[in-house]
Amino acid sequence: MTAKALLLALAALCAGLQWQGLRSHLAHQAHHRLAAEAGAGRLEMADSGLVAALLAAPAGAAALFDPHLHRSRAVLHQYAADLIAAANGLDPLRPAPDPEAVAARKAALRQLEAAAARQPLDGDLWLRLAVTGRTLGLPERQLERYLERSRLSAPYEGWILRRREAF
């Protein structure tokens, strides 16, 4: 009898955790969709308001169980920084003295670092860290560490490899 009760309690706990993850995933479809498009090269100035609204919305407690949400939000932070740079006529891959762009790039760097800590085998996140680090003028040694982690975690993924080589 005790074993059955314990098994039932464990099953209920697992179902509750899965439910939280599913709810979070469904609630953040807009984040995931726009992050995927931004990751593929989208740069639409009209997205500025949407990105700001998505990033201002609280992620909620369920986000603790959704590492994909952290990744999407990090990519959206980088996209927001790229939109600010484009709006101010700045090169999206070079450091600039513009305070608004620097603040957005620093926020993106923090979010990317947090996402990479949750998903250390995501070679794209490490490459994004290198790109964002370059826009902030980080030391070459740190950029090389990010690139090396990208190489180690995604050595043969063609879409990352091409971007890494271009970097």
C-alpha positions as CSV (number, residue, x, y, z in Angstrom):
1,M,0.0,0.0,0.0
2,T,2.8,2.4,0.9
3,A,4.7,1.7,-2.3
4,K,1.5,2.4,-4.4
5,A,1.0,5.7,-2.5
6,L,4.6,6.7,-3.0
7,L,4.4,5.8,-6.7
8,L,1.2,7.8,-7.1
9,A,2.8,10.8,-5.4
10,L,5.8,10.6,-7.6
11,A,3.7,10.4,-10.7
12,A,1.7,13.5,-9.6
13,L,4.9,15.4,-9.0
14,C,6.2,14.5,-12.5
15,A,2.9,15.4,-14.1
16,G,2.9,18.8,-12.3
17,L,6.4,19.6,-13.5
18,Q,5.6,18.6,-17.0
19,W,2.4,20.7,-16.9
20,Q,4.4,23.8,-15.8
21,G,6.9,23.3,-18.7
22,L,4.1,22.9,-21.2
23,R,2.2,25.9,-19.9
24,S,5.4,28.0,-20.1
25,H,6.1,26.8,-23.6
26,L,2.6,27.6,-24.9
27,A,2.5,31.0,-23.1
28,H,5.8,32.1,-24.8
29,Q,5.2,31.0,-28.4
30,A,5.6,34.6,-29.5
31,H,9.1,34.7,-27.9
32,H,10.2,31.5,-29.5
33,R,8.8,32.4,-33.0
34,L,10.4,35.9,-33.1
35,A,13.7,34.6,-31.6
36,A,13.9,32.0,-34.3
37,E,13.3,34.6,-37.0
38,A,15.8,37.0,-35.5
39,G,18.3,34.2,-35.2
40,A,17.8,33.5,-38.9
41,G,18.7,37.1,-39.8
42,R,15.5,39.1,-39.4
43,L,16.0,42.8,-38.9
44,E,12.7,44.7,-39.1
45,M,12.6,48.1,-37.5
46,A,8.9,47.7,-36.9
47,D,9.7,44.9,-34.4
48,S,11.1,47.3,-31.9
49,G,7.8,47.7,-30.0
50,L,7.0,44.0,-30.1
51,V,10.5,43.1,-28.8
52,A,10.3,45.6,-26.0
53,A,6.8,44.3,-25.0
54,L,8.0,40.7,-25.0
55,L,11.0,41.5,-23.0
56,A,9.1,43.6,-20.5
57,A,6.5,40.9,-19.9
58,P,7.4,38.8,-16.8
59,A,8.5,35.3,-17.6
60,G,6.7,33.8,-14.6
61,A,7.7,31.1,-12.2
62,A,7.2,28.4,-14.9
63,A,10.2,29.8,-16.8
64,L,12.4,28.2,-14.2
65,F,11.6,24.9,-16.0
66,D,12.0,26.2,-19.5
67,P,15.6,26.6,-20.7
68,H,14.3,27.4,-24.2
69,L,12.6,30.5,-22.9
70,H,15.9,31.7,-21.5
71,R,17.5,31.1,-24.9
72,S,14.7,32.9,-26.7
73,R,14.8,35.9,-24.4
74,A,18.6,36.1,-24.7
75,V,18.3,36.1,-28.5
76,L,15.6,38.7,-28.3
77,H,17.8,40.9,-26.2
78,Q,20.5,40.6,-28.8
79,Y,17.9,41.4,-31.5
80,A,16.8,44.5,-29.5
81,A,20.4,45.7,-29.4
82,D,20.8,45.1,-33.1
83,L,17.6,47.1,-33.8
84,I,18.9,50.0,-31.6
85,A,22.2,50.0,-33.5
86,A,20.4,50.0,-36.9
87,A,18.1,52.8,-35.8
88,N,21.1,54.9,-34.8
89,G,23.0,54.1,-38.0
90,L,25.6,52.0,-36.2
91,D,27.5,49.0,-37.4
92,P,25.8,46.0,-35.7
93,L,29.2,44.2,-35.4
94,R,31.5,47.0,-34.2
95,P,31.8,48.9,-30.9
96,A,30.1,52.3,-30.8
97,P,30.1,55.1,-28.2
98,D,26.3,55.4,-28.3
99,P,25.0,55.0,-24.6
100,E,21.7,53.4,-25.7
101,A,23.4,50.8,-27.9
102,V,26.0,50.0,-25.2
103,A,23.3,49.5,-22.5
104,A,21.3,47.2,-24.8
105,R,24.4,45.3,-25.8
106,K,25.4,44.8,-22.1
107,A,21.9,43.6,-21.3
108,A,22.1,41.2,-24.2
109,L,25.5,39.9,-23.0
110,R,24.1,39.2,-19.5
111,Q,21.1,37.4,-20.9
112,L,23.3,35.3,-23.3
113,E,25.7,34.4,-20.5
114,A,22.8,33.3,-18.3
115,A,21.3,31.2,-21.2
116,A,24.7,29.6,-22.0
117,A,25.0,28.7,-18.3
118,R,21.7,26.8,-18.6
119,Q,22.5,25.3,-22.0
120,P,26.3,25.0,-22.1
121,L,26.2,22.7,-25.2
122,D,24.5,25.3,-27.4
123,G,27.2,26.4,-29.8
124,D,25.0,29.1,-31.2
125,L,24.7,30.8,-27.8
126,W,28.5,30.8,-27.4
127,L,28.9,32.3,-30.9
128,R,26.3,35.0,-30.1
129,L,28.3,35.8,-26.9
130,A,31.4,36.3,-29.1
131,V,29.5,38.6,-31.5
132,T,28.0,40.6,-28.7
133,G,31.3,40.7,-26.9
134,R,33.0,42.1,-30.0
135,T,30.3,44.9,-30.2
136,L,31.2,45.8,-26.6
137,G,35.0,45.8,-27.3
138,L,35.7,42.9,-24.9
139,P,39.3,41.5,-24.9
140,E,40.2,39.2,-27.8
141,R,41.1,36.5,-25.3
142,Q,37.5,36.4,-24.0
143,L,36.1,36.3,-27.5
144,E,38.4,33.4,-28.3
145,R,37.1,31.5,-25.3
146,Y,33.5,32.0,-26.4
147,L,34.5,30.9,-29.9
148,E,36.3,27.8,-28.6
149,R,33.2,26.8,-26.5
150,S,31.2,27.2,-29.7
151,R,33.6,25.0,-31.6
152,L,33.6,22.4,-28.8
153,S,29.8,22.3,-28.4
154,A,28.9,22.5,-32.1
155,P,31.9,21.4,-34.2
156,Y,30.0,20.2,-37.3
157,E,26.7,22.1,-37.3
158,G,26.9,23.8,-40.7
159,W,24.7,26.8,-40.0
160,I,26.8,27.7,-36.9
161,L,30.1,26.8,-38.6
162,R,29.5,29.2,-41.5
163,R,28.7,32.0,-39.1
164,R,31.6,31.2,-36.9
165,E,34.0,31.2,-39.9
166,A,32.6,34.6,-41.1
167,F,33.1,36.0,-37.6
